[in-house]
């Protein structure tokens, strides 16, 4: 009965603030697979994830490059960022694509995303990664 009373007291939290979904099973798996530096860089990339496409972009719409990322994160060394981006691509957290001569990084929607839907091309891009399996780590997967 007390639990029911608590739900009547729910209030909005962080109204008007941007957010990105991070799936619980993926977060647990990231903690097991990624180094501390890779994890830090991955979480610092979250604000650049664009809705439904997963493409990492600056607010001005330009693709996020390692240089732009360093400009926004001056406390990180170039070599650290370079190694982390490469590792995140090799571990399936990110994909790297080239379109019209420009490099683009794409976030894995099975780990984090904005919105409730993803483009089929995006899902296909990451469908064979270990991240697409999901579930299990917390005794019931994502809720």
PAGU-361594 format. One line per 4 residues: number of its first residue (from 1); for each residue x, z, y of C-alpha. Coordinates in Angstrom, 1 decimal, always signed. Each point is the difference from the previous one (the first is absolute). Layout:
// PAGU-361594
NUM = X:Z:Y  ...
//
This chain:
// PAGU-361594
1 = +0.0:+0.0:+0.0  +2.8:+0.8:+2.4  +1.7:-3.3:-0.7  -3.2:-1.8:+1.0
5 = -0.1:+2.0:+3.3  +3.6:-1.2:+0.7  -1.0:-3.6:-0.2  -2.7:+0.5:+2.7
9 = +2.8:+1.1:+2.3  +2.1:-3.2:-0.3  +1.2:-1.3:+3.3  +1.8:-3.3:+0.9
13 = +3.8:+0.2:-0.1  +2.3:-2.1:+2.1  -2.9:-2.1:+1.4  +1.2:-3.2:+1.6
17 = +3.5:+0.2:-1.5  +1.4:-2.8:-2.2  +0.6:+0.6:-3.7  +1.3:-1.7:-3.1
21 = -1.2:+0.8:-3.5  +2.7:+1.3:-2.3  -1.2:+0.2:-3.6  +0.8:+3.3:-1.7
25 = +1.3:-1.5:-3.3  +2.3:-2.3:+2.0  +1.3:+2.8:+2.2  +0.9:+2.1:-3.1
29 = +1.7:-3.0:-1.6  +1.9:-0.8:+3.3  +1.3:+3.6:-0.1  +1.3:-0.7:-3.5
33 = +1.4:-3.5:+0.5  +1.3:-0.2:+3.5  +3.0:+1.7:+1.5  -0.6:+2.4:+2.9
37 = +1.2:-2.6:+2.5  -2.2:-2.8:-1.5  -2.9:+2.4:+0.1  +0.7:+0.8:+3.7
41 = +0.2:-3.7:+0.9  -3.1:-0.8:-2.0  -2.0:+2.6:+1.9  +1.4:-1.1:+3.3
45 = -1.2:-3.5:-0.8  -3.7:+1.1:-0.3  -0.9:-0.4:+3.7  +1.0:-3.7:-0.3
49 = -2.4:-0.9:-2.8  -2.7:-2.4:+1.2  -3.6:+0.2:-1.3  -0.9:-1.9:-3.2
53 = +3.2:-2.1:+0.1  +2.6:+2.7:-0.6  +2.4:-2.0:+2.3  +2.3:+2.3:+2.0
57 = -0.3:-0.9:+3.6  +0.8:+1.5:+3.4  -3.0:+0.8:+2.3  +0.7:-3.3:+1.8
61 = -0.6:-1.9:-3.2  +3.6:-1.0:-0.7  +1.2:+0.5:-3.6  +1.9:+3.2:-0.5
65 = +3.7:-0.8:-0.4  +2.7:+2.5:-0.9  +1.2:-0.3:+3.5  -3.4:+0.9:+1.5
69 = -0.2:+2.9:-2.5  +3.4:+1.3:+1.2  -1.1:-0.3:+3.6  -2.9:+2.3:-0.8
73 = +2.1:+2.3:-2.2  +3.3:+0.4:+1.8  +0.9:+3.1:-2.0  +0.5:-2.2:-3.1
77 = +3.2:-2.1:-0.6  -0.1:-3.7:-0.6  +1.5:+0.3:-3.4  -2.5:+2.7:-1.0
81 = -2.9:-2.2:+1.0  +1.5:-3.1:-1.6  +0.4:+1.7:-3.3  -3.4:+1.7:+0.1
85 = -1.8:-3.3:+0.8  +1.8:-1.7:-2.9  -0.8:+2.8:-2.4  -3.7:+0.1:+1.1
89 = -0.2:-3.7:-0.7  +1.7:+0.3:-3.4  -2.2:+2.9:-1.0  -3.2:-1.8:+1.0
93 = -1.0:+2.2:+2.9  +0.5:-3.0:+2.3  +0.1:-3.8:-0.4  +2.1:-2.3:+2.2
97 = -1.4:-3.4:+0.9  +1.0:-2.8:+2.3  -2.6:-1.9:+1.9  +0.7:-2.6:+2.6
101 = +3.6:+1.1:+0.0  -0.8:+3.6:+0.7  +0.7:+2.9:-2.4  -3.0:+2.3:-0.6
105 = -0.2:+3.2:-2.0  -3.3:+0.8:-1.8  -1.1:+3.5:-1.1  -1.3:+0.4:-3.5
109 = -3.7:+0.6:+0.2  +0.1:+2.1:-3.2  +2.1:+2.5:+1.9  -1.4:+0.1:+3.5
113 = -2.4:-2.2:+2.1  -2.3:-0.1:+2.9  -3.6:-0.9:-0.7  -2.1:-0.1:-3.2
117 = +0.8:-3.5:-1.1  +3.1:-2.1:-0.5  +0.5:-3.7:-0.1  +0.2:-1.4:-3.6
121 = +3.3:-1.6:+0.7  +1.4:+3.4:+1.1  -1.4:+1.7:-3.2  +1.5:-2.8:-2.1
125 = +3.4:+0.4:+1.6  +0.2:+3.6:-1.2  -2.2:-0.1:-3.1  +3.0:+0.0:-2.4
129 = +1.8:+3.0:+1.6  -0.1:+3.4:-1.6  -2.0:+1.2:+3.1  -3.0:-2.1:-1.0
133 = -0.5:+2.2:-3.1  -1.0:+3.1:+2.0  -1.6:+3.1:-1.2  +1.1:+2.7:-2.4
137 = +2.6:+2.0:+1.9  -2.4:+2.6:+1.3  -2.2:+0.3:-3.1  -2.6:-2.5:+1.2
141 = +1.7:-2.5:+2.2  -1.2:-0.7:+3.5  -3.2:+1.5:+1.2
//
